[in-house]
Amino acid sequence: MVTMDVILCQPYLDGMGGVERVTLEIAKKFNCKIYTMRYEKGKTFCEFSDFDIETIKPSLASKPFGFAGGLDADVRARLTASAGLTMLGLKLKGDYDVLSSHLSPSEWLRNRNPRMCWYCHGPNGAFDTSTDFYNIMFKERLPHQRLFLRAGFAAYRSVELALIAPKIEKICTCSELTKEKIRSSLGRGDAEVIHPPVNLDDFACEEYGKFFLHTSRIVPEKQFEYTIVAFKRFNKSKHWKMVIAGHMYANKRNHDYLEMLKKLAIGANISFEVNPSDKRLRKLYSDCYAMLFSSIDEDWGIVILEAMASSKPVISINRGGPTISIVDGKTGFLVNSPDEMAEKMHLLAGHPGICEQMGKAGRKRVEQNYTWKIFLRKMENAFKETAKL
């Protein structure tokens, strides 16, 4: 048995999403030291406190970017720029076998630190002009702000393409879609797909209650209005309920979005649960009838696996990661409009046997393809390839 010394770099430990879960499980497996630019203990998984976490101080070159003021997305963009410039010049202390980086711009550490296995959850969406996310960002800005951002994005891409991407020894990614994005945006067609999984033991089915669930982070990119419109067209008799549940960062953009959703949902028998506990989310999965999903440019979508692990079928927009994890017509449905989503809700609501059959097929699919045992075995092999062990 080969024991490896693995160092992790995750620039922002300030959330409880799929990226943080992947980072945490790798840290558990290899007992990693973790480098980060921002660690907010109360906002991420409490298990991170069990590890040696070193907060990286911004470099002098990154100081002009600051983090205060402007749109929330602008603050994040400046934080990314500062983190990139800091990591570009940072030389890590001590020796290690593998440097495991997560989320851009952690891969910029490769400039001065070798043997990197970059788990790319998706090329930075803010710098990919082909994505809906990129277009949404620009709609929120004044003309002079757009010019400034385009110049910044171009500079970022030039560093990625010329200085960073060619040096990285091994790239892994979450889906076939992100592999293609890495090929087209970074010129690397050799990324290995290792799908993020779930822990089956955390999820179960208690019943098929009379409500549909849509859970995800409450941000505009998740497009909750799509499922609200679909549910309203399905539920004209008001006999069913819909629950929207998800974590939300407290900022004006997200608050305004939530208020818009609540207005859209008036009179439709839709309830909202903001920042539910893990226990509460698992209960919602366990008791719901089926799951709805409509995110923009979703590279993978871990909540879909969580619903499937709970033996619930998923009705999802026919885009992104769901087209890989969902087997259309067997573990759920892929749809192209709110009207089509409403039709599939009618089908499942009228045929409980089909709903249960699809749900059980979904759990079996997760068991066969998307467990931590499978994921960590593949990551260990990727680390060995990187370290040449």
N, C-alpha and C positions, 0 to 999 in steps of 0.2 A: 504493500500500500504506500503510495507516494503522498507525502505531506507537503503542501505548498504554502508559502507565505504570500498571501494575497492582500494588497492594499486597495481600498475602495475610494473612489471620488464621486460624490454626488453633490453638485453645487448648491442645491437648496433642500434642506431637510425641514420643510415647513408645511407639509401636507400629509394626507392619509390616502393617497391614490395608489394605482397599480404600480407606478414607478417606484414609490417608496417601499411597497411590499416586496418587489423584486430585489431591491437593494438590501432590505432587511434579511430576507431568506438567504441570500448569498453570504451576508455577514455572519449569519448563524452557522452556515455550513463550514466556512473557512476561518471563523474567528478573526475577522478582518479589523484592521485599523481603518478609520474613515476620515477622509478630509472633506470639508465642506466650507462654503462661503457664508452660509446662513443656517444655523441650527436653532429652531424654536421648539423647545422640548414639549410645550403644551399643545402644539398644533400637529404633531406627527406621532407615530407609533411609540408608545412608552418603552418598548423593548430596546429602542436605540440607546437608551441610557445605560445599557449593559456593556456597551462597547467603548473603546478608546476613540473619542471623536476630537479631532483637532480643527478648530475654526481658522481658516486662512484669512489673514489680514489683507485688505486691498493694497495693491502696489501703488507706488507714487504715480506711475503712468496712468493708472485708472482713476485717480482722484477727480479729474475734471467732470466725470460723468455723474457723480453724486446719485442720490436715490430719491430726493424729495421733490414734490411738486409735479404738476402735469397730470395727464390721463393715467389711469392705473396701468394700462398696457405700456405706456411710455416709461413708467417707473421700472417695470419688469425688463423692458428693453435696455435701459441704462444699467440695470443690475447685471444683465447678461454681458453687456459690453465691458463693464468693470471686471467681472469674473473672467472673461476671456483674456483681457490684457494681463490680469494677475497671473493666471495659469500659464500663459505663454512664456513668462520669464521665470516660473517657479521651478526650482530643483529640489526634489524631495530628499529628506535626510534618511540615511540608513539604506539597507539593502532589502530586496524583496524578489520574489519569483515572477509575479504578475501584477500589473497595475490594471484594475478593473474600473473603467469609467462609465458613468451613467448621466444622461441628460447633457445637452450642449450648454456651455462650452467646455465641459470637463475633459473632452478629448484633446483640448489645446495643451493639456499637460504633456502630451507626447512630444512637444517641441524639445524638451530637455530631459525627458524621462522615458527610457525604452521599455520594451516588453509590455505593450498595452493591448488589452482585449477590451474594445469599446462595445458595450451593449447599447446600440443605437435604438431608442424607442421611437425614433422618427427624426429625420433631419429637421432642424429648427424651422417650425412653420412660419415664423415671422420673416424668414429669409427665402421662402419658397414662393415665387410669384404665381405659381400654378394653383395654389390652394385657395379655397373660399375664405379661410382664416386670414390670409394675407389681404384679400380684398375688403373684408370687414374692418380690419385695422385701419385701412386707408380712408374708408368712408367716415370715420370718426374725427378726421383731422382737417385742419385748414391747409390751403395750398402751400404755404411756406413750410409747414410741418412735414408735408409729404415729400418735399424736395430734400429736407434734412434727413428724413428716414431712408429715402432711396439711396442717398449717398452713404449712410451708415451701413445699410444692407449690402451694398456693393463692396464696401471695404471688408465686411465680415466674410462674404463669400470668397473674396480673393485670397484671404488668409487660409480659409478652409481648403480651398482647391490647391493652392500652390505650396503651402507650408505644412499643413497638418495631415490631410487625408492620405498623401502618398507614404507617410512615415508609419502609419498605424499597422502593427503586425497582424492583428486579427479583428474583424468586425463581425459581431453577431447582431441580430435584429429580431423584432417581435413578430413580423409577418411577411408574407410574400410581397405585399404592397409596399412596405417600407424598404424591402430589398430593392425593388424597382426604383423607388425614390432616391436611394443611395447611389444606385448606378447612374441615374440621369442627372442628379445634382452634384455628385462628388466624384464621378468617374470610377467608382469602385463596384465592380460586378461580382465580387467574391464574398459578399456578406453571407453568413450562415444564418438561416432562420431557426430560431428556438422560441417557440410560442410561450408567453407567460401563462402560468397555470393557476389553479386554485386548490385549496385544501378541501377535499371531499368531506372530511369529517366535520367541517364547520357548517355544512348545509344539509338540510333534510326537507321532506315534504310532510306537513301535518294535514293539510286539506287543500281543496281547490275552492277557495272562497270567492264570493261574488264581487271581486274587484280586480282591475288591471293595475299593474305597477309599472312606473317609469322611474328608475333610479339612476342618477349620474350627478356629477358636479353641476351645480346650478350656475351656469355661465351661458352666454348667447350661443357659443359654438355647439352646445349640446342640442339646440333647436327643439326645446320642449313644446313650443307652439304647434309644431307639426303633429305631435301625438294628441295635444289638447283638441285641435280641430278634428282629428280623426275620431277621437272618443265622443265628441259632441254629435257627430254625424251618426255614430253607432248607437248612442244611448238616448235616443229621442224619448223613450218611454220612462227614463230616469230609474230603471230597475237595477242598474249597475253603478258601481263606484270606481273612481280612478284615484290612485295615490301617487303623488309626485314626491319623491324623497331624495335628498342628496346634500352633500356638504357644499358650503358656500363661503368663499372668502369675503370678509366684510369690507366692501368698497362700493363706491357710488355706482359704478357700471353694473355690478352684479345686483345691487339693491334695486336699481331702476328696472333691470330686466325681470326680477322677481315680481315687482309690483305690476308690470305689464302682463305677466302670466296670470296673476291673480285676477286682474280685470277681465282677461280673456276667458277665464274659467268660471266667471260668475253664473250661477244658475245651472251648472252642469254636473253637480255632485262630484266635484274634484276637491281633494284635500291636499295640503302641503305640509311636509315634515322637513324642516331645515336642520341640518347638522344632527341627524339621528345617530345614536350609538351603534356600534357594530352589532350588539345584541338585538337592537330594534330592527336593523336592516335585515338580519338573518330571519327574524320573525316575519317580516313583510314578505320576503322571498318564500318562506315556508307556507304562508297562508294565502298568497295571491292566486288568481286563476291563471294568469299568463303575464308575460313581461313585454313592454313596448320599448322601442329604441329608435332614435332618429338623429344621431349626432352627425355633425358636418366633419368630413375628412377624418373619421376615426381610424387610426392605424390598426388597432386591435379590438379593444372593448372588453375589459375584464368582467364587467357587470353582466355581460351576456353569459359567460361561463358560470358565474355565480347563480344566475337564474336556472341554467341548465342543470347545474349540480343540485339544485333544489327540486328537480323533476318538473320544471315549468317550461312550456314552449315559449319561444321568443318571436314576436312579430317585429321585424326591423326594416328600416330603410335599406334599399338594395345598393349600398355603397360601402366601401372601405372594408375594415376587418370583419364585420358580420358576414360578408359574402364567403368568408373562409371558415369561420367557426360554426355557422348555421348550415345545416343540410336542408335546403328548401323543400318543404312538403313532408319532411320526416322529423326534424327536431324543432321546426318553426316555419316561418314564412318570410320571404324577402319581397318587399313591396316598393312600388315606384310612385305612390301618391297617397295623400291622406284618405282619399276615397277607397283605394285598394286596401289600406290598413283597416278601415272601418269594415270592409267586406270580410276580411279574415277574422276580425273580432266576432262578427255575426256567425261565421262558420264555427269557430271554437265554442262560442256561447251556446249554440244550438246542438252541439255534439260533444258532451262531456267525455265520452269514451275516446274520441279522437284526441281531445286535449290531454287526457291522461296518458294515452299511448305515446304521443309526441314527447311529453315530459319525461317519461321513462327512457325513451330513446336518446334524449338529450343528456341525461345523467350518464348513461352508458358511454356516450361519445366522450364526455369529459373523463370518465374513468380510464378509457383506453388511450387517450391522447394528451390530456392536459392536467397532469398531476405534478407536484413538486419533485417527486422522485425522478420522473422522466426529465424534467427541466434541469435539475441540479446535476444529474449524470451527464447531460449534454454540455452544460457549462463547465464541468470539471474537465471533460475532454478538450473543450476549447481552450481552457487555461493551460492544460498540458501542452497543447500544440503551440500556444504563444510562448510558453517558457522553454520549449524544446526539451521537456522532461521525458 
